[in-house]
């Protein structure tokens, strides 16, 4: 079907799995790069696992000749192997030399992420933006699409001399489609009242409204008769959905100004086509103007959820309003609105979580627990919201005096994403309030943790930090660095493999310990040396800490680990005897003892220790998964399956453990 991917010079290969705007940006970037670096481009239009099934047939948009020349099938792309390197491999280079050499040697460059014009450090950003508008002419379109492009150009040209503002109202799949409707998108959805306020502020300009929700267009054009839509420019009857989507994007790109939500690949692609920046409401409206618009939104909510297209739209817009009400100390109003939305039948998985937060802020602890449990029981809950929900439940349970359950809920959240902002804030509160103590379920270094504050948490967070914690939160990554075998997310691995980050942490700790041996920051400093590949240095440094604090279990734990890393297994086991004597029922002491036996080659002793650790643990899924791996490697499928099932019970939102169990059972069934 498509051209081969085996020329002498490497190619730029674009692929995206998401929606049209992101894919078009990817394609234009690939075209630009191929032109500037003397090669060609290929597009893997619908890679495996791609979303947006309406995009599955490329001939709806592109000419057969263009597809034949520039598209690459999945099988051929997947067969490229290591000669295809991701774009980011070259993004920190000072010059193009390495990129040029890679292309010259037949190596390909893959563009598969980002929502901006690709810009290398050695390139002129302003020049790229000016040129970007012209690259769409390199795309061969389906004849139907090409004809409508000409008509749109002519219609917009007829308006020459008058300012045209395009308004992008994002709704569509966010409101109506699984799984997108079940996550809040405050950076993608803006309330109608902001659009109306800006339109009224710019009454002399022509207004065109674009939306993936027909009801939004109808509502806006009815409220503002001077506003038009793409149907006022060109007759798109008979066009397929994907063709209409693209033509709307193209028409938007021909406006003088684009006003859109902060995150929207669709409107951003339109802006890039026109060589301009699309604008957000915080850039074009004053704080007072936005406040008045939100007052009008509150008036609409007073009419009930029926004032919105669906309860789902009310839920998504409510998320933005609720945060403003919470910041103003008006949680009771937010609670009442949220309750009406839920009563109206909103089935968005994030809504009970949002309602639980308002209940928590109001001290309605029992009601908050009911709603957070409902949120966690929803099979559609997004993974990060589920983890945040576990942390929120821990906070609620702690307030109700159920400390054991609170610790378990928090730790189940922590080991999935140790650096998630909600986990950071609530975990710090629990530690400072004594709800999570070093020595209760989790051995950790409280002194080190408290001397490493982090910045105020504002992004990617569902709670409001100042309603939980008055001061700065602590850096809980110290716990993940201490116990690197248990975190499930890739961020922890990346942090452990970032020496510059670990060195920055060392520098901060040095200000506290001043080179004086002891427990806490000095001993932790030695741990960082080990994590950066210097176990001998760590062993020597921590030996001085052992002399200064021989009874501190964390100091002895680290010494055991360093001895294991340097091959002194007997010495490592002796150190762990000290730890277990301090707390015989700590699962992590038994796990590390098992790891030492395992490294030394004593599988039987290792398994006994890992089994003991698993008996004591109910919050660390990877601890159980480690036992599963050991059982599998020794041919004990039943033991491996049992351990994986326990891991899946601890982290039911993580499909990985059930998948591993199913593969083992399938292999067993096939003999």
N, C-alpha and C positions, 0 to 999 in steps of 0.2 A: 504493500500500500504506500509506504513512505520511502523517502530517500535513505540510503544506507548511512550508517554512522561510522564509516571507516576511511575518511579522507586522510591525506598526509598530515594536514594541520588540524589540531583539535578544534572542537566546536563549543559554543555556548548552548547548553541544553536547559530549557525551562520546564518546570512542572509545579503545579499547585493542586491541592486536594479540596480547596474551599470554593468560594463563590466567584461569580463572573469578574467583579472588579479586580480582585487579587490576581486572577489568571491573566487578565488583560495587561495589568502592570508588569507581571512577569514576562509576558510576550514582548512588550515594548522594550523592556530592559535587555532582553536577549538580542533583539534586533539592533539596539543601539550599540551594545558591546561588540557584536559581530562586525558591525561597520567600522568601529574605531580600532579594533584589533585585528583587522584583516583576515576575517574568517567567515564562517556561516553559522547558522543557528538551527536548532531542532526544538520541537515542542512535543513533550509527552502530555497530551491534552487531558487524558482521563486516566491517571495512574491508579494502580490497585488501591482500594480503600478510599477512593475519592468520594466526596459528598456531591450534592447538587445534581441529582439524576437528570435534570432538564438539560444539562450540558453534555450528556453522554454521546450525542450525535454531532460531531464537529461540522458536518456538511450543512447543518442548519445555519451556521454563521459564515463558514469559509468556503472558498471555491475549491473544487476538486484538484485543480492544478496547484494551488497553494498547499493543500494538504499533502499531495503527492511529493512535493519538493521539500517540505519543511517539518512534517510530522514524523514521530518515531513511535513504534508500537511498544507496549509494556515489556514483552519478552526481550526485545533487542536492547531496550534501555537497561533492564535488570542484568543483562549479560555483559555490560560494559566493565563492571568490576572496578578495581582500584585506579584505572586510568581516568576515571571521572571523579574529580575532586569538588567538594562544595565551594561555593563562592567565598565564604567567610575565611577559607584557608589563606586568601591573598589580601584580605581587607586591612590588615595592619602593616602591610609592607610599605616601605618608604618610596618605592618606585616600581615600575612595571617589569623589571628584569626577570623576576621569578615567574610571573604570569606569562610573559612572552616565551620563556624557555619551556614552560609546561605545554603551551599551545603548539609551539614549534616541534616538540617531541611527540605530537599526536595525542596529548592529554586533553580531556574535555573538562569543562567547568559547568557545574550544576547550580542553577538558580531555583531555590525551592522555599524561600522564606523572605519576609520583609514586605513592607507596604510603601516603600519609598523608591525614588529614582536611585539606582545603584550609583554610588560615587566613591571612587578610590581616593585615597589621601592625596595622590599626585594630580588629581583632575580638578578642573574649574567648575564648581557647582552651578554658578550662574549661567555659564555657557551651556551646560547640560540642560538646564530648565528651559532655556530659550529654544534649544533644538528639539526638545522632546515632542513638541506639538506635531512635528513633521513626520515622525516615524510611523504613524498610523497609515500613511500612504504606502508603506511597504507590505501591508497585509492585503492579501487577496480575499475579497468578501464574496459570499453567496450573492448571485445577481439580484435577488429580492432585497437583501440588506443594502447592497451598493446603490440601488435605485432610490431607496428611502433616505440614504445619507445625502444624496444630491438634493432631494426635496427639502430636507431639514436645513441644509446650507442655504438654500434659496430663501426659505421662510425667515431664517435668522438675519440674513443679509437685508431683507426688506425692512427690518427694524433698526437699520444702521443709524447711528446718531443718538439713539435712546438707550439709556442704561437698562440692562435686563438682569434681574436677580433670580437665580435658581435656588429653590428651597428643597432640600432633600429630607423627607420625613421617613425615617427607617422604622419599619414595623415587620410585616411579612412573616418569615419563618420564626422570628424571635417570639412572636405572639402565638403562632398557630401550630408549630411543628415540633415533634420530638426529635432530638433531645433539647433543642435550643430554647424552647419555651420554659424549660425548668431551671434555667440559670438567669440571674438578674444581669442586665447589660446597661448600667447607668451611663456608660460612655457612648452607647450606641443609640439610646432612645432619649429624645427630648420632648417635653410636653408641648402640645399644640399652642399653648398660650405664649411661649417664647417666639414661635414663628409669627403668630398674629401681631405681637408687639413690635417686632422688627419690620414687618410689612407695613404696619400703620406709621412707623417712624420714617419709612421710605415710600410714601404714597405716590411720589412722582415717577417712580421706576416701574417698568413692566415686571410682573411677577410670573414665574413659571414654577409650578409645584410638581415634584416627582416623589413617588412613593411605591413601595412594593405591596401596599395595602390600598385597594381601590376606594374603600370607605374613607380613608384618610384624605385622599384627593377630593372626593365628593364633599366631605365635611369642610375642608379648607376653602374650596372654590365657592361653596354656598355661603360661607361666612364672609368671604371677601370676593365679590363678583369681579373685581378687577384682576384677579389671579386666573391664570390659564394653566393648561396642561399640555402634554405633547400632542394630544388629540386636536388641539387648536392649531398645531403646526403641520401635521401630516396625518393622513388616514392610514392607520395601521391594522385595519380589519383584515383578517386572514393571516396575519403574522403569527408565528409560533411564539410561545412565552419567552424563550431564550432570545429570539430576534427582537421582540419588543423591549426586553430588558437592555439589550445592547444599544438599541436606537435611543432609548431614554438616556442612557449614559452618554451617548454621543451628543444628543441635544443639550444636555446639561453642560457639557464641555464647551459649548458655543456661547454660553451666557457670559455677561461681563463680570459677574460675581457669583460664587457658589457659597451658600450658607448651609452647614450640615453639622451633624454630631461630631464630637472629637474623634471617634473611631468609626470609620466607614470606608472600607476598601473601594466601594462603588463610587462614592463622591470624590474620594482621593484620586482614583483613576481618572475620573472626569476632569479634575483640576489639572492633573499631570498632562492630559491630552491638550489642554489649553495653555499650558505653560504658566499657570498661576497657582497660588496657594488657596485652598478652600478655607473659609472662615467659620469659626465657632462663635457661639453667642457670647462667651466671656470676652471675646476679642472685639465684638462690634456693639455691645450694649453695656451700659454702666451697671454697677451693682444695684443702684436704686431701680433702674428699669427692669432688671431681672427679678428683684424682690417683688415689684408690683405684678409682674407676670405670674409669679408663684402664688401671690395672694389670689389672683383670678383662678388659678388651678385649684386652690383650696376651696373656693366658692363652688367650683364644678364638682369636687368630691362631696360637698355638702348635699348635692342632688342625688348622690348614690352612685354605685358602680354602673347603673344603666346609662349614665351620661357618657360612658366610654363605649368603644366599639364592642368590646367583649370584657368579661371579668379579667381575662388575661392581660388586656391592655391596661386596665385599671391597676393590676398588680405590678406591672413593670414600671408604670409612671409613678406609682406610690413609693417605690424604692427611693426615687430621687427626692420626693417630698418628705418622706419619713426622716431622712437624714437631716434635712434642714429643720424639721420640727424638733428632732432630738437635740440638735445643737442649740436651739432656742429654749430648751427646757419644757417643750410642749408635748412630751411623750404620751400624755393621756389622749390628746387629739389623734396622734398617730395610732394609738391602740384602738380607738373607736373606729377609725377609717379602716384599719387592717381587718378588724372583726367583720365589718360590713362586706368587705371584698371576699373574705373567706366564706361568709354566709351566702354570698351570691353565687358560689360554686367555682371560684378560681381554683384550678387544680395544679397550679405551678408549684413545683417541689420546693422552691425557695421561699414561698410565702409563709408557711408555718415557722420557718427559721427566722424570718424578719419579724413575725409576730411575737415569737419567743423573746427576741431582743427587747422589744418594747415592754413586754411583761417583766423582764429582768430589770430594766431601768426603773420601772415603777414599783419594784419590790413585790410583784405578784408571782412569787416563787413557784407556787404549786401550778398555776396556770402556765407559767413559762416552761416548767418541766413537761407538762402535757404536750405543748406544741413542739418543743424540741425533740421529744420522743417521736412525735408524728413526722417531723422532718427527717429524722434518721431512719424511720421505717419506710420511707418512700423509695421504691426501687429506681425512680428516675433522678434521685438526688445526684448532682454533679459531685465528682470526687473531692474537689477542694472544699465545697460547701459541706460535704459530709464530715470532713476532717475538722473544719471550723465548728460544725455542730457538736462534735464530740468534745471539743474544748469548751464550748458554751455550756454544754450539759455538765461538764466538770465544775464550772463556776456555779451553776445553779445548785447542784448537789452539795457543794461545799457550803453554800449559804443555808441549805436545809439541814446541815449537820451530818450529812451522810458521807463522811470523809473517805472511807475505804472505796466506795463506789466512785467518788469524785476522782481519787488518784488513778483508779483503773481507767476511767473514761479519758482523763487527760493523757495518760501514757499511751493509750491506743491511738490518740491523735498525734502525739509527739513523734512516735517512731515512724509514722507515715510521712510527715513533713516537718522535721524539727525546726525549720526556719520560717514556717508560715506565720505571718504577722499575728493572726489571732492566737496561735499557739504561743508565740513569744510573749504577748501581753498577758494572757490569762495564766500562763506558766509562771511568769515573774510574780504576779499577784499571789498565786498559791504558795510559792516559795517564801515570799516575804511575810505572808500571813501564817506560815507554818502548816498549811494544808498539804504541802508536798515537802517532806523533810528528807535530807540526806540520810539514808539508812532505812527509810521506809519504802521498800520495793525498788528504789533506784539509788544505787551508790553514786554520789557525785560530790563535787568540790564546791560547796556553797560560797566559800570565801572568794575563790577565783571568779565564779559566775557574777557575783555582786560588784566586782570592781571593773566589769566590762559592760558599761551601759551602751545601748544602741539608740539611734535617732528615733524621734517620735514616729510611730507607725501610722501612716495615712493611706497608703495604697494597698490594694489587694487584701482588704481587711473588712470583715462584716461588723465587728464591734467598734464602738467609739472608745479609743484608748482612755481619754480623760474621764470616762464614766466608770472605768475599771481601775485605772492606775493613775495616780496624780503625777508621779515622777516618771523618768525614763525607764523603759524596760531593760532587762538584762540580756546579754548575748547567749541564748540557749544553744547556739552551735557548739559551745564548749562541751556540752553533754554528748553531742553526736561525735565530736572529735575523740572524746574519752572512750566511747563505746562504738567504734565505727562499723561494727558487724551488723547493726540492727536497723539503721535508717533505710527506708525503702525508696527514697527519692534520689534522683540523679544529682540534685543540687549539692547534697552532702559530699558525694564522690568528687564533684568538680571542685568543691572547696578544699578538700583534702589533697587534691592534686594542683593546688594553686599556691606555690611557695611564697609568692609575694604577699598573699593574704595572711598566711600563717606568720610570716615575719612581722607584718604590721601588728598582729595580735601579740607577738613576743615583745615588741617595743613598748606596747601599752603595759604589759605585765611587768616589764623591767622597772618601770617608774614606781611600781608598788613594792617589789621585793628588794630592789636596790642591790642585787647580788648576794643577799644574805640567805644562806641555805635554810630551808624549812618547808613545812607543808604549805598548801595553797599555791599562790602564784609562782613561786620558785620551782616547786616540783612540777607544776603544770608546764612551765617553760621547758623543762626537760622532756615532757611528753611531746611538745611541739617539735623538738629536735628529732625525736624518733619518727614522727609523722613525716618529717622532711627527709627521711632516709639516713639519719645519723644515729643508729642505736648505740654505738660505742660511746659517743659523746653524751647521749642521754643517760646511759648507765652510770658513767662517771659522775655526771652532774647530780643525778638523783640519789646516788650513794651518800652524798653529803646531806641531802634532805632526810634520808633514813637515819643518819646519825643524829640529826637535829630533832626529828619527830618520829621515833621508832614505833610509836603506838598508833600512828595515823594510818587507817586502812587504805586510803587512796594512794598514799605514798608507797606503801608496800605493794599494792596492786600494780602500780606503774613499774616498780622494780621487777616484779614478776614478769611483766610483759617484755621489758628490756632484756632480761636474762633469756627469755624464750627466743627473742629475735637474734641474740648473739650465740645461741646454741647451748646455753647452760640450763638444761631442762631440770636437773635436780635442784639447782638453786631457785629456779622459777617456781617449782612445786613447793619448795620450803616457804617461799614468800606467800604463796596462796594459802598455806596452812594457817598463817597468821591472820589473813583476811577472814577465812572461814571460822576461825575461833572467835573473832569479833561478832560475826553474824552468821550462824550456821544455816539459816534459812534464806539467805540471799541467792536468788537464782543466778545472778551474774557472776558471783564468785565460783559457783559450780561450772558455769559455762566456760569461764576463762581457764579453770583447771582442766576441763575437758579439752580445750583448744591446745593447751600445752602438751597433754598426752598425745593428742592427735598429731601435732607437729613432730613429736618425738617418735612417732610410729607405733604407739601402743593403742591400737584401735579398741580393744576390749575395755580398757580403763577409760578411754575417751567417751565411748558410748554410755557407760555407766554414769559418768558425770553429766553428759548432755541429757540423759533421761531424768536424772535427779533435778537438773535445772528446769526442765519442762514441767515436771510435777509441781514446781513452786511458782511457775509463771502463768499469768493470765492476761498479759498486756503486750507481749513482745512477739509479734508474728514471725519475724525472721529468726528468732531463737529456735522456734519449733521447725521452721523450714530448714535450718542447719541440721537438726537431727534427721529430718526427712532425707536430706542428701546423703548423710552417713548410712542410713538404712538402705537406701537405694544402691549405694556403691557396694554394699556387702550382700546384695541380693535379697534383702528383706523387704519385699514389696508391701506386705501388710503393715509393717512398722512405718514405712515411708508414707503410705496412704493415711494412716491414723494421724501422723504428725502434721501432714498437710491439711487434713480436715480441721485439726485444732487451730492451725494458722488461719484458715479461712473463717473460722468462728470469731477469731479475734479481730480480723480485718475483712468483714463481709463485703465491703465495697471494692476490694482488690480482687480482680478476677484471676490474677496470676496463680494463686494457690490451687484453685479449683481446676485451672487448665493443666497444671503440673500433675495433679492427682489423676485427672482423666487420661492424660498421656500414659501414665504408669499402668493404669487399669487396662487401657487398650493394648499396651505392649504385653501385659500379662495374659490377656485373653487370646492374643495372637500367638502365644507360645514362644 
